[in-house]
């Protein structure tokens, strides 16, 4: 367990819209005048050299649920963590053991983070790439009509949704850590997406929610084949 001392009123900085203690405001010496004792909450440090998904999920969950925890940001070292006053640490007794063991205190928080990172990656990279190439790929498959339909009314949101649906069913699965996601099966996902859109161009066209499917189950069946 790492213990820090910090003077009351140490200058906070803004970190992604939230107040955070800069790491340099924390001191290892208990002899610091007028300083309060804090503990770093185990299992919450994540960043460039701390890429554990559970740690970032714990960070998100604890910060949301417990108003007495405090965010710490190390700008140069590129990590974030949470600390708690010694006098408040007892309030985390129910989850402290899980955190010390490197576990996740909320599976729902892990799942939500996983989905958010996957979606952000597809919206930023895979989605635009596939959208730009889709008409040409459909032409190569001999699906000229589908290519014309898609080229005239491509729905970027629908491309992202279809891509994620296929990726979650494709091996190898996406690789996800605390900072982001990678899709080692990208070529396979694109191949399956092209085949699905060849049969049903409405899957990725404007004005057809869920590709025209009456339910999510039907949509998945259409996309996954």
C-alpha positions in Angstrom: 0.0 0.0 0.0 1.4 3.4 -1.0 0.8 6.2 1.5 1.2 9.9 0.6 1.1 13.2 2.5 -0.5 16.3 1.0 -1.0 19.8 2.3 -4.6 20.8 2.5 -5.5 23.0 -0.4 -2.8 21.6 -2.8 -3.5 23.1 -6.2 -5.9 21.1 -8.3 -5.7 20.9 -12.1 -8.4 20.2 -14.6 -8.1 16.7 -16.1 -10.6 15.8 -18.8 -13.2 18.1 -17.1 -12.6 16.8 -13.6 -10.5 18.2 -10.7 -7.3 16.3 -10.1 -4.3 16.4 -7.7 -1.1 16.7 -9.7 1.2 13.9 -8.8 4.0 16.3 -7.8 1.8 17.6 -5.0 2.0 14.3 -3.2 4.9 13.7 -0.8 6.4 10.5 0.6 7.5 12.2 3.9 5.3 12.2 6.9 7.3 15.2 8.2 5.7 17.6 5.8 4.1 20.4 7.9 0.3 20.7 8.0 0.0 17.6 5.7 -2.8 15.0 5.6 -2.2 11.3 5.1 -3.7 9.7 2.0 -3.5 6.2 0.5 -3.3 5.3 -3.1 -6.3 3.0 -3.8 -4.8 -0.2 -5.2 -6.0 -1.5 -8.6 -6.8 2.0 -9.9 -3.6 3.1 -11.6 -3.9 3.1 -15.4 -2.0 4.8 -18.2 0.9 4.4 -20.7 2.7 1.8 -18.6 -0.3 0.5 -16.7 -2.6 -0.8 -19.3 -4.8 -3.1 -17.3 -8.5 -2.9 -18.3 -9.8 -3.7 -14.8 -7.7 -0.9 -13.3 -9.3 1.7 -15.5 -12.8 0.2 -14.9 -12.1 0.4 -11.2 -11.0 4.0 -11.5 -14.2 4.9 -13.4 -16.5 3.0 -11.1 -15.0 4.2 -7.7 -14.8 7.8 -8.8 -18.5 7.6 -9.8 -19.8 5.8 -6.7 -17.6 7.3 -3.9 -17.5 11.1 -3.7 -14.7 11.1 -1.1 -12.0 9.6 -3.5 -9.7 11.9 -5.3 -8.2 11.7 -8.8 -4.5 12.0 -9.2 -2.8 12.7 -12.6 0.8 12.2 -13.4 1.2 14.3 -16.6 4.8 13.3 -17.5 4.5 9.7 -16.5 1.1 9.5 -18.3 -1.0 7.7 -15.7 -4.0 8.3 -13.4 -5.0 6.9 -10.1 -7.3 7.4 -7.1 -6.4 8.3 -3.6 -8.4 8.4 -0.4 -7.8 10.1 3.0 -6.6 7.7 5.7 -9.7 8.7 7.8 -12.0 7.6 4.9 -10.3 4.4 3.9 -12.6 2.3 6.0 -15.4 3.1 3.7 -13.8 1.0 1.0 -13.3 -2.0 3.2 -15.9 -4.0 1.2 -13.9 -3.7 -2.1 -10.3 -3.2 -0.8 -9.4 -6.9 -0.9 -10.6 -7.2 -4.5 -8.6 -4.2 -5.5 -5.4 -5.5 -3.8 -5.8 -8.7 -5.7 -6.0 -6.9 -9.0 -9.6 -7.7 -9.6 -12.5 -5.7 -10.9 -15.0 -4.4 -8.3 -17.8 -4.1 -10.9 -18.1 -6.4 -14.0 -20.7 -4.0 -15.3 -18.1 -1.2 -15.3 -15.6 -3.4 -17.2 -18.2 -4.3 -19.8 -19.2 -0.6 -20.2 -15.6 0.4 -20.6 -14.9 -2.4 -23.1 -17.8 -1.4 -25.3 -16.8 2.3 -25.1 -13.2 1.6 -26.1 -14.2 -0.7 -29.0 -16.8 1.7 -30.3 -14.3 4.7 -30.1 -11.7 2.7 -32.1 -14.2 1.8 -34.8 -15.6 5.3 -35.0 -12.1 6.7 -35.3 -10.4 4.2 -37.6 -12.1 1.1 -38.9 -15.5 2.7 -39.6 -14.2 5.5 -41.9 -11.8 3.1 -43.6 -14.5 0.6 -44.4 -17.0 3.2 -45.4 -14.6 4.7 -47.9 -13.7 1.3 -49.4 -17.1 -0.4 -49.3 -18.5 0.6 -52.7 -15.3 -0.6 -54.4 -15.2 -3.8 -52.4 -18.9 -4.5 -53.4 -18.0 -3.9 -57.0 -15.2 -6.5 -56.7 -17.8 -9.0 -55.4 -20.0 -8.3 -58.5 -22.6 -6.5 -56.4 -22.9 -3.4 -58.6 -26.5 -2.6 -57.4 -25.5 -2.8 -53.8 -22.4 -0.6 -54.5 -24.5 2.1 -56.1 -27.0 2.0 -53.2 -24.3 2.2 -50.6 -22.3 4.9 -52.4 -25.4 7.2 -52.6 -26.6 6.9 -49.0 -24.0 5.3 -46.7 -24.8 5.6 -43.0 -21.6 5.9 -40.9 -23.4 5.0 -37.7 -24.8 1.8 -39.3 -21.3 0.9 -40.6 -19.9 1.1 -37.0 -22.8 -0.9 -35.6 -22.4 -3.7 -38.3 -18.7 -3.8 -37.8 -18.9 -4.2 -34.1 -21.6 -6.9 -34.4 -19.3 -8.9 -36.7 -16.1 -8.2 -34.7 -17.7 -9.6 -31.5 -18.4 -12.9 -33.4 -15.0 -13.1 -35.1 -11.9 -15.0 -34.0 -9.4 -13.7 -33.0 -11.4 -11.3 -30.8 -10.4 -7.6 -30.5 -7.5 -7.0 -28.1 -8.5 -4.3 -25.5 -6.5 -2.7 -22.7 -6.9 0.4 -20.6 -5.9 2.8 -23.4 -7.7 1.4 -26.4 -8.5 -1.5 -28.8 -7.0 -3.3 -31.7 -8.7 -5.6 -34.2 -6.4 -8.4 -35.3 -9.3 -9.9 -37.3 -9.9 -6.7 -39.3 -9.6 -8.3 -42.7 -12.0 -11.1 -41.8 -14.5 -8.6 -40.3 -14.4 -6.6 -43.6 -14.9 -9.7 -45.7 -17.9 -10.8 -43.7 -19.3 -7.2 -43.7 -19.1 -7.1 -47.5 -20.9 -10.4 -47.9 -23.7 -9.2 -45.5 -24.1 -5.9 -47.4 -24.1 -7.6 -50.8 -27.2 -9.5 -49.7 -28.8 -6.5 -47.8 -27.5 -3.0 -48.7 -30.0 -1.6 -46.3 -27.8 -2.7 -43.4 -25.6 0.3 -43.9 -27.8 2.8 -45.7 -29.5 5.9 -44.4 -33.1 5.7 -43.3 -33.1 2.0 -42.4 -32.8 1.7 -38.6 -31.1 -1.6 -37.7 -30.8 -2.3 -41.4 -34.5 -2.7 -41.8 -34.7 -5.6 -39.3 -37.7 -5.7 -37.1 -35.6 -6.8 -34.0 -32.0 -7.0 -32.8 -32.1 -10.7 -33.1 -33.1 -10.5 -36.8 -30.5 -7.8 -37.4 -27.8 -10.0 -36.0 -28.9 -13.0 -38.1 -28.8 -10.8 -41.2 -25.3 -9.4 -40.4 -23.7 -12.6 -39.1 -25.3 -14.9 -41.7 
